[in-house]
Amino acid sequence: MECTINWMGAAQGMSFVAETGSGHLLTMDGAPDGGGRDLAPRPMETVLAGTGGCTAYDVVLILKRGRHDVRGCQVSLKADRADTEPKVFTAIHMHFTVTGRGLKQEVVERAVALSHEKYCSASIMLAKTAKITTSVEIVEV
Protein backbone atom coordinates (compact mmCIF):
# COMPACT_ATOMS: atom_id res chain seq x y z
CA MET A 1 0.00 0.00 0.00
CA GLU A 2 1.26 3.45 -0.86
CA CYS A 3 0.18 7.03 -0.34
CA THR A 4 1.77 10.36 -1.24
CA ILE A 5 0.96 13.53 0.69
CA ASN A 6 1.56 16.95 -0.88
CA TRP A 7 1.41 20.25 0.98
CA MET A 8 -0.60 22.72 -1.06
CA GLY A 9 1.89 25.51 -0.30
CA ALA A 10 2.08 28.57 1.91
CA ALA A 11 -0.80 30.31 0.12
CA GLN A 12 -3.08 27.44 1.15
CA GLY A 13 -2.09 27.48 4.83
CA MET A 14 -1.97 23.94 6.18
CA SER A 15 -3.84 22.13 3.40
CA PHE A 16 -2.57 18.80 2.13
CA VAL A 17 -3.67 16.45 -0.63
CA ALA A 18 -3.13 12.73 -0.30
CA GLU A 19 -2.97 10.57 -3.41
CA THR A 20 -3.62 6.97 -2.53
CA GLY A 21 -2.01 3.99 -4.20
CA SER A 22 -5.36 3.27 -5.87
CA GLY A 23 -5.25 6.72 -7.48
CA HIS A 24 -7.80 8.55 -5.33
CA LEU A 25 -7.36 12.01 -3.83
CA LEU A 26 -8.14 13.06 -0.28
CA THR A 27 -7.82 16.63 0.93
CA MET A 28 -6.97 17.46 4.55
CA ASP A 29 -6.62 20.80 6.34
CA GLY A 30 -5.70 22.04 9.77
CA ALA A 31 -7.66 24.03 12.29
CA PRO A 32 -7.41 27.82 12.00
CA ASP A 33 -5.53 28.02 15.31
CA GLY A 34 -2.82 25.85 13.74
CA GLY A 35 -2.55 27.76 10.47
CA GLY A 36 -5.26 25.88 8.59
CA ARG A 37 -8.24 27.37 6.79
CA ASP A 38 -10.83 24.78 7.84
CA LEU A 39 -11.45 23.74 4.22
CA ALA A 40 -11.26 19.97 4.68
CA PRO A 41 -11.21 17.30 7.41
CA ARG A 42 -8.33 17.28 9.87
CA PRO A 43 -5.84 14.43 9.45
CA MET A 44 -7.00 12.75 12.68
CA GLU A 45 -10.61 13.02 11.54
CA THR A 46 -9.62 11.05 8.45
CA VAL A 47 -8.04 8.40 10.69
CA LEU A 48 -11.31 8.12 12.62
CA ALA A 49 -13.38 8.08 9.42
CA GLY A 50 -11.13 5.43 7.89
CA THR A 51 -11.58 3.29 10.98
CA GLY A 52 -15.34 3.62 10.74
CA GLY A 53 -15.23 2.71 7.06
CA CYS A 54 -12.99 -0.27 7.75
CA THR A 55 -15.27 -1.75 10.41
CA ALA A 56 -18.51 -0.99 8.51
CA TYR A 57 -17.05 -2.77 5.48
CA ASP A 58 -16.26 -5.81 7.64
CA VAL A 59 -19.68 -5.93 9.28
CA VAL A 60 -21.56 -5.72 5.98
CA LEU A 61 -19.29 -8.33 4.36
CA ILE A 62 -19.62 -10.74 7.32
CA LEU A 63 -23.41 -10.40 7.31
CA LYS A 64 -23.68 -10.79 3.53
CA ARG A 65 -21.42 -13.85 3.56
CA GLY A 66 -23.68 -15.32 6.22
CA ARG A 67 -26.60 -14.74 3.82
CA HIS A 68 -28.29 -12.28 6.15
CA ASP A 69 -30.61 -9.71 4.59
CA VAL A 70 -28.63 -6.56 5.43
CA ARG A 71 -29.80 -3.40 3.69
CA GLY A 72 -27.87 -0.64 5.44
CA CYS A 73 -25.09 -0.01 7.90
CA GLN A 74 -24.23 3.25 9.63
CA VAL A 75 -21.46 3.67 12.19
CA SER A 76 -21.36 6.78 14.39
CA LEU A 77 -17.99 7.26 16.08
CA LYS A 78 -17.20 9.44 19.07
CA ALA A 79 -13.59 9.70 20.16
CA ASP A 80 -11.60 11.25 22.98
CA ARG A 81 -7.97 12.26 22.54
CA ALA A 82 -5.12 12.74 24.98
CA ASP A 83 -4.69 16.30 26.27
CA THR A 84 -0.95 16.33 25.64
CA GLU A 85 1.24 15.44 22.66
CA PRO A 86 1.03 13.01 21.07
CA LYS A 87 -2.73 13.50 21.13
CA VAL A 88 -3.59 9.87 20.44
CA PHE A 89 -7.13 8.56 20.67
CA THR A 90 -7.78 7.35 24.21
CA ALA A 91 -11.40 6.22 23.87
CA ILE A 92 -13.60 5.49 20.87
CA HIS A 93 -17.24 4.50 20.93
CA MET A 94 -18.79 3.08 17.77
CA HIS A 95 -22.56 2.87 17.47
CA PHE A 96 -23.71 0.61 14.64
CA THR A 97 -27.17 1.06 13.16
CA VAL A 98 -27.78 -1.92 10.89
CA THR A 99 -30.86 -2.06 8.73
CA GLY A 100 -32.26 -5.24 7.27
CA ARG A 101 -34.88 -7.91 7.36
CA GLY A 102 -34.91 -10.56 10.07
CA LEU A 103 -31.50 -9.60 11.51
CA LYS A 104 -30.83 -11.03 14.95
CA GLN A 105 -29.10 -8.92 17.61
CA GLU A 106 -26.58 -11.64 18.49
CA VAL A 107 -25.63 -12.17 14.83
CA VAL A 108 -24.95 -8.47 14.25
CA GLU A 109 -23.07 -8.18 17.55
CA ARG A 110 -20.94 -11.17 16.53
CA ALA A 111 -20.14 -9.50 13.18
CA VAL A 112 -19.08 -6.34 15.03
CA ALA A 113 -16.94 -8.39 17.44
CA LEU A 114 -15.27 -10.28 14.58
CA SER A 115 -14.43 -7.00 12.91
CA HIS A 116 -12.77 -5.62 16.04
CA GLU A 117 -11.06 -8.84 17.11
CA LYS A 118 -9.87 -10.19 13.77
CA TYR A 119 -10.47 -8.19 10.60
CA CYS A 120 -10.41 -4.39 11.02
CA SER A 121 -6.76 -3.43 10.92
CA ALA A 122 -7.55 0.18 11.75
CA SER A 123 -9.52 -0.46 14.94
CA ILE A 124 -7.08 -3.15 16.04
CA MET A 125 -4.22 -0.62 15.70
CA LEU A 126 -6.15 2.12 17.51
CA ALA A 127 -7.01 -0.30 20.32
CA LYS A 128 -3.32 -0.09 21.30
CA THR A 129 -3.98 3.38 22.74
CA ALA A 130 -7.77 3.70 22.90
CA LYS A 131 -10.45 1.81 24.75
CA ILE A 132 -12.91 0.86 22.01
CA THR A 133 -16.53 0.22 22.88
CA THR A 134 -19.43 -0.63 20.61
CA SER A 135 -23.19 -0.67 20.62
CA VAL A 136 -25.62 -2.11 18.08
CA GLU A 137 -29.07 -1.03 17.01
CA ILE A 138 -31.08 -3.01 14.47
CA VAL A 139 -33.73 -1.40 12.29
CA GLU A 140 -36.22 -3.75 10.66
CA VAL A 141 -37.37 -2.91 7.13
C-alpha positions as CSV (number, residue, x, y, z in Angstrom):
1,M,0.0,0.0,0.0
2,E,1.3,3.4,-0.9
3,C,0.2,7.0,-0.3
4,T,1.8,10.4,-1.2
5,I,1.0,13.5,0.7
6,N,1.6,17.0,-0.9
7,W,1.4,20.2,1.0
8,M,-0.6,22.7,-1.1
9,G,1.9,25.5,-0.3
10,A,2.1,28.6,1.9
11,A,-0.8,30.3,0.1
12,Q,-3.1,27.4,1.1
13,G,-2.1,27.5,4.8
14,M,-2.0,23.9,6.2
15,S,-3.8,22.1,3.4
16,F,-2.6,18.8,2.1
17,V,-3.7,16.5,-0.6
18,A,-3.1,12.7,-0.3
19,E,-3.0,10.6,-3.4
20,T,-3.6,7.0,-2.5
21,G,-2.0,4.0,-4.2
22,S,-5.4,3.3,-5.9
23,G,-5.3,6.7,-7.5
24,H,-7.8,8.6,-5.3
25,L,-7.4,12.0,-3.8
26,L,-8.1,13.1,-0.3
27,T,-7.8,16.6,0.9
28,M,-7.0,17.5,4.5
29,D,-6.6,20.8,6.3
30,G,-5.7,22.0,9.8
31,A,-7.7,24.0,12.3
32,P,-7.4,27.8,12.0
33,D,-5.5,28.0,15.3
34,G,-2.8,25.9,13.7
35,G,-2.6,27.8,10.5
36,G,-5.3,25.9,8.6
37,R,-8.2,27.4,6.8
38,D,-10.8,24.8,7.8
39,L,-11.5,23.7,4.2
40,A,-11.3,20.0,4.7
41,P,-11.2,17.3,7.4
42,R,-8.3,17.3,9.9
43,P,-5.8,14.4,9.5
44,M,-7.0,12.7,12.7
45,E,-10.6,13.0,11.5
46,T,-9.6,11.0,8.5
47,V,-8.0,8.4,10.7
48,L,-11.3,8.1,12.6
49,A,-13.4,8.1,9.4
50,G,-11.1,5.4,7.9
51,T,-11.6,3.3,11.0
52,G,-15.3,3.6,10.7
53,G,-15.2,2.7,7.1
54,C,-13.0,-0.3,7.8
55,T,-15.3,-1.7,10.4
56,A,-18.5,-1.0,8.5
57,Y,-17.0,-2.8,5.5
58,D,-16.3,-5.8,7.6
59,V,-19.7,-5.9,9.3
60,V,-21.6,-5.7,6.0
61,L,-19.3,-8.3,4.4
62,I,-19.6,-10.7,7.3
63,L,-23.4,-10.4,7.3
64,K,-23.7,-10.8,3.5
65,R,-21.4,-13.9,3.6
66,G,-23.7,-15.3,6.2
67,R,-26.6,-14.7,3.8
68,H,-28.3,-12.3,6.2
69,D,-30.6,-9.7,4.6
70,V,-28.6,-6.6,5.4
71,R,-29.8,-3.4,3.7
72,G,-27.9,-0.6,5.4
73,C,-25.1,0.0,7.9
74,Q,-24.2,3.2,9.6
75,V,-21.5,3.7,12.2
76,S,-21.4,6.8,14.4
77,L,-18.0,7.3,16.1
78,K,-17.2,9.4,19.1
79,A,-13.6,9.7,20.2
80,D,-11.6,11.2,23.0
81,R,-8.0,12.3,22.5
82,A,-5.1,12.7,25.0
83,D,-4.7,16.3,26.3
84,T,-0.9,16.3,25.6
85,E,1.2,15.4,22.7
86,P,1.0,13.0,21.1
87,K,-2.7,13.5,21.1
88,V,-3.6,9.9,20.4
89,F,-7.1,8.6,20.7
90,T,-7.8,7.3,24.2
91,A,-11.4,6.2,23.9
92,I,-13.6,5.5,20.9
93,H,-17.2,4.5,20.9
94,M,-18.8,3.1,17.8
95,H,-22.6,2.9,17.5
96,F,-23.7,0.6,14.6
97,T,-27.2,1.1,13.2
98,V,-27.8,-1.9,10.9
99,T,-30.9,-2.1,8.7
100,G,-32.3,-5.2,7.3
101,R,-34.9,-7.9,7.4
102,G,-34.9,-10.6,10.1
103,L,-31.5,-9.6,11.5
104,K,-30.8,-11.0,15.0
105,Q,-29.1,-8.9,17.6
106,E,-26.6,-11.6,18.5
107,V,-25.6,-12.2,14.8
108,V,-24.9,-8.5,14.3
109,E,-23.1,-8.2,17.5
110,R,-20.9,-11.2,16.5
111,A,-20.1,-9.5,13.2
112,V,-19.1,-6.3,15.0
113,A,-16.9,-8.4,17.4
114,L,-15.3,-10.3,14.6
115,S,-14.4,-7.0,12.9
116,H,-12.8,-5.6,16.0
117,E,-11.1,-8.8,17.1
118,K,-9.9,-10.2,13.8
119,Y,-10.5,-8.2,10.6
120,C,-10.4,-4.4,11.0
121,S,-6.8,-3.4,10.9
122,A,-7.6,0.2,11.8
123,S,-9.5,-0.5,14.9
124,I,-7.1,-3.1,16.0
125,M,-4.2,-0.6,15.7
126,L,-6.1,2.1,17.5
127,A,-7.0,-0.3,20.3
128,K,-3.3,-0.1,21.3
129,T,-4.0,3.4,22.7
130,A,-7.8,3.7,22.9
131,K,-10.5,1.8,24.7
132,I,-12.9,0.9,22.0
133,T,-16.5,0.2,22.9
134,T,-19.4,-0.6,20.6
135,S,-23.2,-0.7,20.6
136,V,-25.6,-2.1,18.1
137,E,-29.1,-1.0,17.0
138,I,-31.1,-3.0,14.5
139,V,-33.7,-1.4,12.3
140,E,-36.2,-3.8,10.7
141,V,-37.4,-2.9,7.1
